[in-house]
Amino acid sequence: MQIAIPSYKRTRTLGSKTLSFLNTMVGVTLSNITIFVADDFEFIEYCEKYPDYHIVIGKPGITAQRNFIMNYYDYNEYIVSLDDDIEDYVSLEGKDYTDLFIRGKRELDRTGLTLWGVASTSNTYFYGNQKEVSTNLKFCIGQCFGFINKRYHLNETYCKVKQDYLFTLLNYENWGGVVRFNHVGMKTKMFQKGGIGDKKSRWDDNEVACSYLKEHFGDLCTIMRGGTGYGEIRLRHRHRFDEVEEEVP
């Protein structure tokens, strides 16, 4: 198992968040954690702050960085990817998921699938009406997921954001399902400074990504808009005879 953390401008908080969180998880050691940074300047800062960790210069931009990470590791290697601002996990009725990464690999081996993810919300209110583990089409959020490395290429021009939706759809189309742990999610704060940017810088990129996903996976997704007009993707599981089923959040 390899642990990959794409990080950008989070030298001050990475240690107290994701690295601290990883200390609680089964199967994680210092030797299997790699922090991927964007450039030489970031490399120097992270090496000074975290001298005991393996740090690699990758690419700027989260989609380009994910492509770099997939090419960095061996084909068919098992990788767990985490954002750099994970505070903890939350789970239905406080169930223990400290073995999540091990359990994820076990489910991939059992099902023959290549991707597992967690619930896309940290609000456990939404967990109770779903099976603990599912294998139909459900969104595997980029905060925390595990995969067998098939070295898919994510489109860096049209999916500067929503690359986790694209990755979910690619794994689903090629293998017929994805594993999702519906009773556990990650505690984090969205759109904070650092990382992949704030809401304003993401708006145009989000519109482009929504259009791209709808064009290429039209039968598997729809574009939903709330009161702000911000586009969100909802996935639809494909059954036999082209029937579809809307995703539960």
C-alpha positions as CSV (number, residue, x, y, z in Angstrom):
1,M,0.0,0.0,0.0
2,Q,1.2,3.5,-0.9
3,I,-0.2,6.7,0.6
4,A,-0.2,9.7,-1.7
5,I,-0.8,13.3,-0.5
6,P,-1.0,16.0,-3.1
7,S,-0.3,19.2,-1.2
8,Y,-0.1,22.9,-2.0
9,K,0.7,25.8,0.3
10,R,-0.2,23.8,3.4
11,T,3.1,23.4,5.1
12,R,1.8,25.0,8.3
13,T,-1.3,22.7,8.7
14,L,-0.4,19.4,7.0
15,G,1.3,18.0,10.1
16,S,-1.6,18.8,12.4
17,K,-4.2,17.6,9.9
18,T,-3.6,14.8,7.4
19,L,-0.3,13.5,8.8
20,S,-1.7,13.5,12.3
21,F,-4.8,11.7,11.0
22,L,-2.7,9.0,9.3
23,N,-1.0,8.2,12.6
24,T,-4.4,6.8,13.7
25,M,-4.9,4.6,10.7
26,V,-4.0,0.9,10.4
27,G,-1.4,-0.1,7.9
28,V,0.2,3.3,7.6
29,T,3.9,3.8,8.2
30,L,6.3,6.7,7.6
31,S,7.9,4.6,4.8
32,N,4.7,4.4,2.6
33,I,3.7,8.1,2.8
34,T,4.7,10.4,-0.1
35,I,3.9,14.1,-0.2
36,F,3.6,15.5,-3.7
37,V,4.3,19.2,-4.1
38,A,4.0,21.6,-7.1
39,D,7.4,23.1,-7.6
40,D,11.0,23.6,-6.3
41,F,10.0,26.4,-3.9
42,E,7.3,24.3,-2.3
43,F,9.8,21.3,-2.2
44,I,12.2,23.3,-0.1
45,E,9.5,24.5,2.3
46,Y,8.0,21.1,2.8
47,C,11.5,19.4,3.3
48,E,12.3,22.0,6.0
49,K,9.1,21.4,7.8
50,Y,8.8,17.6,7.3
51,P,12.3,16.3,7.0
52,D,11.4,12.7,7.9
53,Y,8.9,12.4,5.0
54,H,9.4,11.4,1.4
55,I,8.6,14.5,-0.7
56,V,8.4,14.6,-4.5
57,I,8.1,17.5,-6.9
58,G,5.1,16.8,-9.2
59,K,3.0,19.2,-11.2
60,P,1.0,22.4,-10.4
61,G,-2.8,21.9,-10.5
62,I,-4.7,19.1,-8.9
63,T,-5.6,17.3,-12.1
64,A,-2.0,17.4,-13.5
65,Q,-0.8,16.3,-10.1
66,R,-3.1,13.3,-10.0
67,N,-1.8,12.3,-13.5
68,F,1.7,12.7,-12.2
69,I,1.0,10.5,-9.2
70,M,-0.5,7.7,-11.3
71,N,2.6,7.7,-13.5
72,Y,4.9,7.9,-10.6
73,Y,3.7,4.6,-9.1
74,D,3.8,1.2,-10.7
75,Y,0.9,-0.1,-12.8
76,N,-1.6,-2.1,-10.7
77,E,-0.1,-0.8,-7.4
78,Y,-2.5,-0.1,-4.6
79,I,-2.6,3.6,-3.7
80,V,-4.6,5.5,-1.1
81,S,-4.9,9.2,-1.9
82,L,-5.8,11.9,0.7
83,D,-6.2,15.6,0.6
84,D,-3.8,17.7,2.7
85,D,-6.5,19.0,5.1
86,I,-8.1,15.9,6.5
87,E,-8.9,16.4,10.2
88,D,-10.5,13.0,11.0
89,Y,-13.2,10.6,9.8
90,V,-16.8,10.6,10.9
91,S,-18.9,7.4,10.9
92,L,-22.4,6.1,11.5
93,E,-22.9,5.5,15.2
94,G,-19.1,6.1,15.8
95,K,-18.1,2.8,14.2
96,D,-14.4,2.1,14.1
97,Y,-12.9,2.6,10.6
98,T,-9.2,2.9,11.5
99,D,-8.7,-0.1,9.2
100,L,-10.4,1.6,6.3
101,F,-7.4,1.5,4.0
102,I,-7.0,-2.3,4.6
103,R,-10.7,-2.9,4.3
104,G,-10.8,-1.0,1.0
105,K,-8.1,-3.2,-0.5
106,R,-10.0,-6.3,0.7
107,E,-13.2,-5.1,-1.0
108,L,-11.4,-4.4,-4.3
109,D,-9.9,-7.8,-4.2
110,R,-13.3,-9.4,-3.4
111,T,-15.2,-7.6,-6.1
112,G,-12.5,-7.2,-8.8
113,L,-13.1,-3.5,-8.9
114,T,-10.4,-0.8,-9.0
115,L,-11.7,2.1,-6.9
116,W,-13.1,2.7,-3.5
117,G,-14.3,5.9,-1.9
118,V,-16.2,7.3,1.1
119,A,-19.4,9.3,1.6
120,S,-19.3,12.7,0.0
121,T,-20.6,14.4,3.1
122,S,-19.5,14.5,6.7
123,N,-23.1,14.7,7.9
124,T,-23.9,11.3,9.2
125,Y,-27.6,12.0,9.0
126,F,-27.4,10.8,5.3
127,Y,-25.6,7.6,6.1
128,G,-28.4,5.5,7.7
129,N,-30.6,5.0,4.6
130,Q,-27.8,3.4,2.6
131,K,-26.0,0.0,2.7
132,E,-22.7,0.1,4.5
133,V,-20.8,-0.9,1.3
134,S,-22.1,-0.5,-2.2
135,T,-20.7,-1.3,-5.7
136,N,-23.0,0.6,-8.0
137,L,-22.2,4.1,-9.4
138,K,-21.6,6.5,-6.5
139,F,-19.3,9.5,-6.4
140,C,-15.9,8.8,-4.8
141,I,-14.9,12.2,-3.5
142,G,-11.2,13.2,-3.9
143,Q,-10.7,13.8,-0.2
144,C,-10.0,10.2,0.4
145,F,-10.0,7.2,-2.0
146,G,-8.1,4.1,-2.8
147,F,-7.4,2.6,-6.2
148,I,-5.6,0.0,-8.2
149,N,-3.4,2.0,-10.5
150,K,-4.5,1.7,-14.1
151,R,-2.8,4.9,-15.1
152,Y,-5.9,6.6,-16.5
153,H,-5.2,10.0,-18.0
154,L,-7.4,12.7,-16.6
155,N,-8.1,15.6,-19.0
156,E,-6.1,18.6,-17.6
157,T,-7.7,21.1,-19.9
158,Y,-11.4,20.4,-19.4
159,C,-11.3,18.9,-15.9
160,K,-9.2,21.3,-13.8
161,V,-11.9,20.7,-11.2
162,K,-14.3,17.8,-10.8
163,Q,-11.5,15.4,-11.6
164,D,-12.7,13.1,-8.9
165,Y,-16.0,12.8,-10.8
166,L,-14.1,12.0,-13.9
167,F,-11.9,9.4,-12.1
168,T,-15.1,7.8,-10.6
169,L,-16.7,7.5,-14.1
170,L,-13.6,6.1,-15.7
171,N,-13.2,3.4,-13.2
172,Y,-17.0,2.6,-13.4
173,E,-17.1,2.5,-17.2
174,N,-14.1,0.2,-17.4
175,W,-14.9,-2.2,-14.5
176,G,-18.7,-2.0,-14.1
177,G,-18.8,-0.6,-10.6
178,V,-17.0,1.2,-7.8
179,V,-16.8,0.3,-4.1
180,R,-18.1,3.0,-1.7
181,F,-18.1,2.9,2.1
182,N,-21.4,4.8,2.7
183,H,-21.2,4.9,6.5
184,V,-17.9,6.9,6.8
185,G,-16.8,10.3,5.5
186,M,-13.9,12.7,6.0
187,K,-14.0,15.8,8.3
188,T,-12.4,18.7,6.4
189,K,-13.1,22.3,5.4
190,M,-13.8,23.0,1.8
191,F,-12.4,25.9,-0.2
192,Q,-9.8,27.0,2.3
193,K,-6.7,28.9,1.3
194,G,-4.0,26.7,-0.3
195,G,-5.1,23.4,-1.8
196,I,-6.8,23.8,-5.2
197,G,-8.2,27.3,-4.8
198,D,-11.3,29.2,-3.6
199,K,-14.8,29.4,-5.0
200,K,-14.2,32.4,-7.2
201,S,-11.3,30.9,-9.1
202,R,-13.2,27.6,-9.6
203,W,-16.4,29.0,-11.1
204,D,-15.4,29.1,-14.8
205,D,-13.4,25.9,-14.5
206,N,-16.4,24.2,-12.9
207,E,-18.7,25.1,-15.9
208,V,-16.2,23.7,-18.3
209,A,-15.8,20.5,-16.3
210,C,-19.6,20.0,-16.0
211,S,-20.0,20.4,-19.8
212,Y,-17.2,18.0,-20.5
213,L,-18.5,15.3,-18.1
214,K,-22.0,15.6,-19.6
215,E,-20.7,15.4,-23.1
216,H,-18.6,12.3,-22.5
217,F,-20.8,10.5,-19.9
218,G,-24.2,11.8,-20.7
219,D,-26.1,8.6,-19.7
220,L,-24.3,8.4,-16.4
221,C,-24.7,12.0,-15.1
222,T,-26.8,15.1,-15.0
223,I,-26.0,18.7,-14.2
224,M,-27.9,20.1,-11.2
225,R,-28.0,23.8,-10.2
226,G,-29.1,25.2,-6.9
227,G,-30.0,28.8,-6.1
228,T,-26.5,30.1,-6.8
229,G,-26.5,28.6,-10.3
230,Y,-23.3,26.7,-9.5
231,G,-23.2,23.4,-11.5
232,E,-23.1,20.1,-9.6
233,I,-22.9,16.6,-11.1
234,R,-25.3,13.9,-10.0
235,L,-24.4,10.4,-11.1
236,R,-26.9,7.7,-12.3
237,H,-26.1,4.0,-12.1
238,R,-26.7,2.1,-15.3
239,H,-28.7,-1.1,-15.1
240,R,-29.2,-3.8,-17.7
241,F,-31.3,-2.7,-20.7
242,D,-30.0,0.9,-20.2
243,E,-32.2,1.6,-17.2
244,V,-30.6,4.2,-14.8
245,E,-30.9,4.9,-11.1
246,E,-30.3,8.3,-9.5
247,E,-27.4,8.5,-7.0
248,V,-28.3,9.0,-3.3
249,P,-26.0,11.8,-1.8
